[in-house]
């Protein structure tokens, strides 16, 4: 069914592309010819028309497994492999409208003292550290620490191992981590607790960079909490 659905979507995408090229783009050109004659209709300061980019927003497609697609979209946006505009366009929505609406909703949640509902995308800070369908998403503070560790490693060319760098990339991008991976995080922090004594130096020590790559203090607290809770549930 998924294979048939993919072929169907590609066929529709080709037909839409043909319609844009044959009808919609020429319609836009004709409208512009008329619009330039109306004072103030086209804002001043725009670049030449040859430098314009535009997108036609179509109705989106329902996915066979919407949760998996949402996780994939979040990972693509977090890894800078896709833009929010592209993700919203797949659903027939304008990314500017989505951001404005989410801003209003977050402010109302803060005003009312409520949190986001389960199912929100990983990019929402309200959903930090929750269990996801395919693992556990690290909290924002751990993502920030891992990102800082990667920046320092690039700047100084030292600190951490290849495994630490790979773990930092996963954490920084907000990817879901398996319980086994979280167990390795717990083990790392337990073995290298002495690294905490070398923090705050300028330039930073290798120990501090390595600690940050694994999520820093926030990553340690989160990993230990998740691992302890899951093991207690398993032994209950």
C-alpha positions in Angstrom: 0.0 0.0 0.0 2.8 2.4 0.8 4.5 1.7 -2.5 1.3 2.4 -4.4 0.8 5.5 -2.4 4.3 6.9 -3.2 3.7 6.3 -6.9 0.4 8.1 -6.7 1.9 11.1 -4.9 4.7 11.4 -7.4 2.2 11.3 -10.2 0.2 14.1 -8.6 3.4 16.1 -8.0 4.2 15.9 -11.7 0.7 17.0 -12.7 0.9 19.9 -10.3 4.2 20.9 -11.7 2.8 20.9 -15.2 -0.2 23.0 -14.1 2.2 25.6 -12.4 4.3 25.9 -15.5 1.4 25.9 -18.0 -1.3 27.9 -16.2 -0.4 29.4 -12.8 3.0 31.0 -13.6 1.6 32.7 -16.8 -1.4 33.8 -14.7 1.0 35.4 -12.2 2.9 37.2 -15.1 -0.4 38.6 -16.4 -1.5 39.8 -13.0 1.9 41.6 -12.5 1.4 43.4 -15.8 -1.8 44.8 -14.5 -0.6 45.3 -10.9 2.3 47.6 -11.9 -0.3 50.1 -13.2 -2.0 50.4 -9.8 0.0 52.8 -7.5 1.1 51.2 -4.2 -0.2 47.7 -5.0 3.3 46.3 -5.3 5.5 47.3 -2.3 8.5 49.5 -3.0 12.0 48.2 -2.5 11.5 44.7 -4.0 14.3 43.2 -6.0 13.9 42.9 -9.8 11.3 40.4 -10.9 14.0 38.1 -12.3 15.3 37.6 -8.8 11.9 36.7 -7.3 11.1 33.2 -6.0 7.6 31.9 -5.3 5.8 28.7 -4.4 2.4 27.5 -5.2 0.8 25.9 -2.1 -1.4 22.9 -2.8 -3.5 20.7 -0.5 -1.3 18.3 1.4 -1.2 14.5 1.4 -2.2 12.4 4.4 0.6 10.0 5.3 0.1 6.3 5.9 1.9 6.6 9.2 1.6 10.3 10.3 3.6 9.9 13.5 6.6 8.5 11.7 6.4 11.3 9.1 6.3 13.9 11.8 9.4 12.4 13.5 11.2 12.4 10.1 10.2 16.0 9.4 11.4 17.1 12.8 14.8 15.3 12.3 15.1 16.8 8.8 14.5 20.4 10.0 16.7 19.9 13.1 19.5 18.5 10.9 19.2 21.5 8.5 18.3 19.1 5.7 14.9 20.7 5.1 13.2 23.9 5.9 10.0 24.6 7.9 8.6 26.0 4.7 9.1 22.7 2.9 7.6 20.7 5.7 4.5 23.0 5.8 4.2 23.0 2.1 3.8 19.2 2.1 0.7 19.7 4.2 -0.7 22.6 2.1 0.1 25.2 4.9 2.0 28.5 5.0 4.9 28.3 7.4 4.5 31.9 8.4 0.9 31.3 9.5 2.0 28.2 11.4 4.8 30.1 13.3 2.4 33.0 14.2 -0.2 30.6 15.4 2.2 28.5 17.5 3.6 31.7 19.0 0.1 32.6 20.1 -0.6 29.1 21.5 2.7 29.0 23.4 2.0 32.4 25.0 -1.5 31.3 26.0 -0.1 28.0 27.4 2.2 30.1 29.6 -0.6 32.4 30.7 -2.9 29.5 31.6 -0.1 27.4 33.2 -0.7 24.4 30.9 1.8 22.5 28.8 1.7 21.3 25.2 -0.3 18.2 24.5 1.4 14.8 23.6 2.1 14.5 19.9 3.8 18.0 19.5 6.9 18.1 17.4 10.2 17.6 19.1 11.2 21.2 18.4 8.7 22.4 21.0 10.5 23.0 24.3 7.5 22.0 26.3 8.0 18.4 25.1 11.7 18.2 26.2 12.9 14.8 27.2 9.6 12.9 26.7 9.3 9.3 25.5 8.8 9.2 21.7 7.5 6.4 19.5 11.0 5.4 18.6 13.0 6.3 21.7 13.5 9.3 24.0 14.2 12.8 22.9 16.9 14.7 24.9 15.8 18.0 26.5 16.7 21.4 25.0 19.4 22.1 27.6 21.2 18.9 26.7 20.9 19.7 23.0 22.4 23.2 23.7 25.3 21.6 25.6 26.1 19.1 22.8 25.9 21.8 20.2 28.3 23.9 22.3 30.7 20.9 22.6 30.7 20.5 18.8 31.5 24.2 18.4 34.4 24.0 20.8 35.8 20.9 19.2 35.7 22.5 15.8 37.4 25.7 17.2 40.2 23.9 19.1 40.5 20.7 17.2 40.5 18.5 20.2 38.3 17.0 23.0 36.2 13.8 22.8 36.3 10.8 20.5 34.6 9.9 17.3 31.9 8.2 19.3 31.4 11.3 21.4 31.1 13.4 18.3 28.5 11.1 16.9 26.5 11.1 20.1 26.7 14.9 20.2 25.3 15.2 16.7 22.3 13.0 17.7 21.7 14.9 20.9 22.1 18.4 19.3 19.7 17.5 16.5 17.1 16.3 19.0 17.0 12.8 17.7 15.3 10.0 19.6 17.7 7.9 21.6 17.2 4.3 22.5 17.3 3.1 26.1 20.6 1.3 25.3 22.1 4.6 24.1 20.9 6.3 27.2 22.5 3.5 29.2 25.8 4.3 27.5 25.4 8.0 28.4 24.9 7.0 32.1 28.0 4.8 31.9 30.0 7.6 30.3 29.1 10.2 33.0 29.8 7.6 35.8 33.2 6.8 34.4 34.2 10.4 33.8 32.7 12.2 36.8 36.2 13.6 37.5 35.9 15.6 34.3 33.7 18.0 36.3 36.9 19.2 38.1 38.3 20.6 34.9 35.4 22.9 33.9 35.6 26.7 33.6 39.1 26.9 32.2 40.0 29.2 29.4 40.6 27.8 26.8 38.3 24.9 27.8 40.0 21.6 28.7 39.5 18.4 26.7 37.5 17.0 29.6 35.0 19.8 29.5 34.6 19.5 25.7 34.1 15.8 26.0 31.5 16.3 28.8 29.5 18.8 26.7 29.5 16.4 23.7 27.5 13.9 25.8 24.9 16.6 26.7 26.6 18.2 29.7 25.0 18.3 33.2 21.5 18.4 31.7 22.2 15.3 29.6 23.6 13.5 32.6 20.5 14.3 34.8 18.1 13.4 32.1 19.8 10.2 31.1 20.1 9.0 34.7 16.5 9.8 35.4 15.2 8.0 32.3 17.4 5.0 32.9 16.5 4.7 36.5 12.7 5.0 35.8 12.7 2.5 33.0 14.7 -0.1 35.0 12.4 0.4 38.0 9.4 -0.2 35.7 11.0 -3.3 34.2 11.6 -4.8 37.7 8.2 -3.9 39.1 
